[in-house]
Amino acid sequence: MFYVFYVYGKRGERMGDPPTLDSQTLRSLRELGGDSPDALIAELFGLFCSTLDSQLQALDKAISTVSMDSVAAAAHAIKGSAASIGALEVASICAQMESAARAGVGNDLPADLMRLQGATARLLGRMAEIKSESKGAGS
């Protein structure tokens, strides 16, 4: 739920677009990694990526079949996975999609899916940069 506070702030005012990857979350994950912080980040990124394609496909199918319960469930799953690694932009879009689906408002879902696909592309690029930076630091 921390991404909700980032996007809307503590008093509900909109604060702007969330970052692709939250630096505070990455710092916290590195601290949890102890002696192998980069290994933990790599493992978490790998777990996220291993399910992302199937989750996006499920979301796309749910939107195309206008199954609001399935849209909400798929968006919720991606949102949770994304939030756990600090992928706040992806989590925020998914939160919006989940809310819209639960409210039965699906008009914008195809456009939201396109925004989500762009956000995941940016996320994957940022994750690759971090992985590369970690390898460079270990040399």
C-alpha positions in Angstrom: 0.0 0.0 0.0 3.0 2.3 0.2 2.6 3.1 -3.5 -0.8 4.6 -2.8 0.7 7.0 -0.4 3.4 8.0 -2.9 0.8 8.7 -5.6 -1.8 10.4 -3.4 0.2 11.5 -0.4 -0.9 11.3 3.2 -3.8 13.8 2.8 -5.0 12.4 -0.5 -3.5 15.1 -2.8 -2.0 13.8 -6.0 1.8 13.9 -5.9 2.7 13.1 -9.5 3.7 10.0 -11.2 5.5 7.2 -9.2 9.0 6.2 -10.1 9.6 3.1 -12.3 11.6 1.6 -9.3 11.5 3.2 -5.9 15.0 3.8 -4.6 14.0 3.5 -0.9 12.5 0.0 -1.6 15.7 -1.0 -3.4 17.7 0.3 -0.4 15.6 -1.7 2.0 15.9 -4.9 -0.1 19.6 -4.5 -0.3 19.8 -4.2 3.5 17.7 -7.4 3.8 20.3 -9.0 1.5 23.0 -8.8 4.2 26.3 -9.9 2.7 24.7 -10.6 -0.7 22.5 -7.6 -1.4 22.8 -7.9 -5.2 22.0 -11.6 -5.1 18.8 -10.9 -3.3 17.8 -8.1 -5.8 18.6 -10.4 -8.7 16.6 -13.3 -7.2 13.6 -11.0 -6.6 13.8 -9.5 -10.0 14.0 -13.0 -11.5 10.9 -14.1 -9.6 9.0 -11.1 -10.7 10.0 -11.6 -14.4 9.2 -15.3 -14.3 5.5 -14.7 -13.8 5.1 -11.3 -15.5 4.3 -12.5 -19.0 1.7 -15.0 -17.9 0.1 -12.4 -15.6 0.0 -9.8 -18.4 -1.5 -12.4 -20.8 -4.2 -13.2 -18.2 -5.0 -9.5 -17.8 -5.2 -9.0 -21.6 -7.5 -12.0 -21.9 -9.7 -10.8 -19.0 -10.0 -7.4 -20.7 -10.8 -8.8 -24.1 -13.5 -11.1 -22.6 -14.8 -8.2 -20.4 -14.5 -10.4 -17.3 -14.3 -7.7 -14.6 -13.6 -10.2 -11.8 -10.7 -11.7 -13.7 -9.4 -8.2 -14.6 -9.5 -7.2 -10.9 -7.7 -10.5 -9.9 -5.0 -10.2 -12.5 -4.4 -6.6 -11.9 -4.2 -7.3 -8.1 -1.7 -10.1 -8.6 0.6 -7.9 -10.7 0.2 -5.0 -8.3 1.3 -7.1 -5.4 4.3 -8.5 -7.2 5.3 -5.1 -8.5 4.9 -3.3 -5.1 7.1 -6.0 -3.4 10.1 -5.0 -5.5 9.4 -1.2 -5.6 8.0 -1.1 -9.1 5.6 1.7 -8.2 4.6 2.9 -11.7 3.4 -0.6 -12.6 1.8 -1.1 -9.2 0.0 2.2 -9.5 -1.4 1.5 -12.9 -2.6 -2.0 -11.7 -4.2 -0.4 -8.7 -6.2 1.9 -11.0 -7.2 -1.0 -13.2 -8.2 -3.1 -10.2 -10.4 -0.3 -8.8 -12.0 0.3 -12.2 -12.8 -3.4 -12.7 -14.2 -3.7 -9.1 -16.4 -0.7 -9.9 -17.5 -2.3 -13.2 -16.0 0.5 -15.2 -14.1 -1.1 -18.1 -14.1 1.6 -20.8 -10.5 2.7 -20.2 -9.0 -0.8 -19.5 -7.6 -1.3 -23.0 -5.8 2.0 -22.8 -4.7 1.2 -19.3 -3.3 -2.1 -20.5 -1.2 -0.2 -23.1 0.0 2.2 -20.4 0.9 -0.9 -18.3 2.8 -2.5 -21.1 4.8 0.7 -21.5 5.5 0.8 -17.8 6.6 -2.8 -17.7 9.0 -2.1 -20.6 10.5 0.8 -18.7 10.7 -1.4 -15.6 12.4 -4.2 -17.4 14.9 -1.7 -18.8 15.6 -0.3 -15.4 16.0 -3.7 -13.9 18.6 -4.6 -16.6 20.5 -1.4 -15.8 20.6 -2.3 -12.1 21.7 -5.8 -12.9 24.5 -4.4 -15.1 25.5 -1.8 -12.5 25.7 -4.6 -9.9 28.0 -6.7 -12.2 30.2 -3.6 -12.8 30.5 -2.9 -9.1 31.5 -6.5 -8.4 34.4 -6.4 -10.9 
